[in-house]
Amino acid sequence: MVKRLLLSRVKLAATISPCLLLIPMLILSGQGFADPVVQPCGFDSLEATFQATDGPRNSYTVAMNLRNISPVACTVGTHPGAAGMPIAPDGTLVKICHYCEEGAQKPANDRITLAPGESTHEARSWRTLPSQDTPKCYFPVNMAWSQRYMLDNWYSFTSPSLLKPICSPLSITDYLPGQFLSETVSSLASGSRPPLIQWANDDNESYSRDHIPFRVRVEDPSQLLSRDDRSCPRLFVRFREATPPSEQSRIVRVDEVQNVACKIEARNRFVMEFDASYALKRNDGQNDPKNGEFTFDVSSLADFKGRHLLVGSTPGLHLSMVNGNFISRNWGPLVEGVSVSLTLDGDTFELGTEIPLHIAVENFSSSAILCSGDPYWDPPGVGVELHDGSDHPVQPNDFSTDWTGHGFSHHFPAGLVYPIEHTLKQMGYRIERPGVYKAIAVWGAYADEGCFGVRALTSEAEARRVTVKSPAITFRVVDHSSPGAAR
């Protein structure tokens, strides 16, 4: 068990945070802080988009762009990684070719440094009509990408209309600097009005693992969007597993949406509805996750001058699942772009029962590199304050939870929710009498380039500590076994 945990810890450090690796450097240097090292881009540092072009002589290219959406520079390996091509119906594999274009050669550097906002791309090209050398064609509906430093994380693209027949070996480039296509709809169609896609869901929309109803309003005043056989725009949904890294791999998938209900409100204006719960199911169609953070956004496809661009993306919609049910986070006030949430399963609990605390922390918009205790080791880097019905503090009285104290710390990039699941007892409280209580989650993070260790002990680091609290959650504890139970 110890070996498994240690291996898991190394894997997490390699994918997310250099914190543990920096601590020896801090001590050996004899200084409070070591110069930052440009680290590989983490899974949550990269935003994936897809583009395609029609080429000469029946050639076709699909590319994945990866943009650094973090506030710091990071690196991406130039090696394309696994191609993620499925086996053809006849049992054969699509042949893959590297450096086979005229003049193509392996790049001198094996890593590309991306400043915030910069992109890299990998392109795949093939012929779309059979030839004498390749009389058979393969008709893909899905492609997948991996990245050298991303371990088992994948990017998936599914589109029956955009992925054309493969009638030649697949030519794959390395990751190269910049976006594959720099053009936009506005630059390709000068004077046109860009498409607009907006969420049209109700604020009180109910979601479950079996039903995630999405509704969007699409406006296409210049008729730039690709239409289906019903003359409705083609929709694409991007789904990201936004749960912070664990031992399991994660995926970003961009899918052309099927079974869309389309209502034409007016000329070139549509209301479109579909169910996105498929994204939470395994390949066998069964529900998989019971806990997780998920983000969705919706875009459409513009075809113009042999260029195929996904455009008009909605803002991301974030859903939080706990024990198989979606919950609403209860965020406290933002302090320097940071917040903490606390949610309970109800407002009444039986005396002596466990009271689950659904806590989440997020760096919403801080430009600083935040560091705090690792939320997935013990203790979890957050605390809880408990007050009685008269708002007097209740002191911790249960120390049965064996927090071993790990000393690990963790970086918190902007835009990523970290869910923390513990009980009130694990946080040190055993309620001994019925009554009304208030619980508040408290999180403290250091706004600094380094994590814990020598730097965190200095007065300068302590002065840059950011402390946030959740709204107080009021709940009642009752004792139905006693004649004088609280009501």
Residue, then its C-alpha position, 0 to 999 in steps of 0.5 A: m500500500v505504501k509503495r502504491l501511494l508513493l508511486s501515485r504521489v510521484k505521478l501527481a507531482a509529475t503532472i501538476s505541481p513542481c512543489l515537492l521537487l522545489i523543496p530540496m532546491l530551496i534548502l540546498s540553495g541556502q536561499g528562501f526561494a529558487d528561480p522558477v523552472v519552466q515546467p511541462c504544461g499540465f492537463d488543465s493548462l491546455e485548451a484543445t480546439f480542432q480545425a480542418t482544411d481541404g487541400p490539393r489533389n483530394s488531400y485533407t488535413v485535421a489539426m488539434n490546437l493546444r493553447n496555454i490558458s494558464p498564467v505562466a509559461c509551460t512546455v509541450g513535447t514536440h513528439p506527437g505521441a499515440a495516434g489514437m486511430p481505431i481498428a478498421p472494420d476489416g481488422t487492419l490498422v490505418k498506416i501512419c507516416h512520420y516526416c514523410e512530407e517533402g522536406a519534413q524532418k525531425p525538429a531539433n528541439d524536443r519541447i516547445t515553450l508556450a507563453p500564456g495565450e500561445s498555441t501549438h498544433e499537431a496536424r494529420s493529412w491524408r487523401t480522401l479518394p482511393s488510388q491504385d496504391t491504396p484501393k480501400c478507404y477507411f471511414p473514421v468518425n473519431m480520432a484521438w490525440s495524446q501528448r508526451y508529457m500528459l501521461d494517460n490523458w487524451y483528447s478525442f474528436t468525433s465528427p461524422s461530417l468533418l472526418k472524411p474517408i482515409c484512403s492513404p497512409l496518415s501523415i502526422t506532424d510533430y507539435l509545431p508552434g502556433q495555431f494550425l490556421s490563423e484565419t478567423v471567420s471575420s478574416l475569411a469573410s470580410g464584412s460578415r457578422p460572426p455567428l453567436i451561440q448562447w446558453a438558453n437553459d433555465d437557472n433552475e435546470s435539473y441535471s442527473r447522470d441520465h439526463i443533462p438537458f442543454r438548450v442553446r440559441v444560435e444566430d447566424p446572420s451571415q449564413l456562415l455555419s455548416r447546416d445539416d439536412r434539416s437546414c439547422p446548424r451543426l453543433f459541437v460540444r466540448f466536454r472536459e473532465a475538470t476533476p483535478p488529477s488522480e490515478q485515473s486518466r482524463i479526457v477532453r472530447v469534442d463531439e459533433v452532437q447527434n439527435v438535436a431538436c431544432k426549432i427555427e425562431a426566425r430567419n437564421r435564428f434557432v433554438m436547439e436542444f440535446d442531452a449531453s449525459y452521454a459524455l458521462k458514460r463508459n464505452d459500454g453505455q453504463n454510468d461511470p463517475k460518481n464524483g467529479e467536476f465537468t465543464f461543457d461548452v457548445s460551438s458550431l462549424a463554419d465552412f469557408k474557402g476550404r477552411h473548417l473552423l469551430v466558432g461561436s463557443t458558449p461560456g463554459l458550464h461547470l457541473s459538480m457531481v458528488n455521490g452520483n448527484f449534481i450539487s450546487r456549489n455555495w461559494g463565499p466572497l472572492v478574496e484576491g480572486v480566490s473562494v471556498s464553497l461548503t454544501l451539506d446534504g440537507d438541513t437536519f441530521e440525526l444525533g450521532t450520524e455522520i455529517p458529510l461536508h462537500i467542500a470545494v476550493e478554486n482560484f477563480s482569477s488570481s494572477a499569482i501562483l497559489c499554493s496550499g496544502d494538498p487537498y487529497w492528502d491528510p490533513p486536506g489543507v482546509g478547515v471548518e469552523l463550527h458555531d452553536g445556535s447562539d453563534h458561539p464557537v464550538q471547540p474541536n472535541d474529536f481527534s480520532t481521525d488519524w491525520t498523519g501529516h504529509g507536508f505535501s503542498h499543491h499549486f492551484p491554477a486558475g479556473l479549476v475546482y478542487p472538491i474535498e469530501h470529508t465529514l464533520k467528525q474528520m474535521g474534529y467535531r463530534i456533536e454531543r447534543p441536539g440543537v442548531y449549528k452553523a458550519i463555515a469552511v476556511w481555506g488559506a493559500y499562499a500567493d507566491e511562486g513557491c510552495f511550502g518549505v523554507r519560503a513558507l516559514t518567512s514573514e514575507a510569505e505569511a504576509r501574502r497568505v490569502t484566507v477565504k471563508s464560505p457562507a455559514i451553513t445552518f443545520r439542525v441536529v435532532d435526537h428522535s430517540s429522546p423524549g425531549a428531542a429538538r424540533 
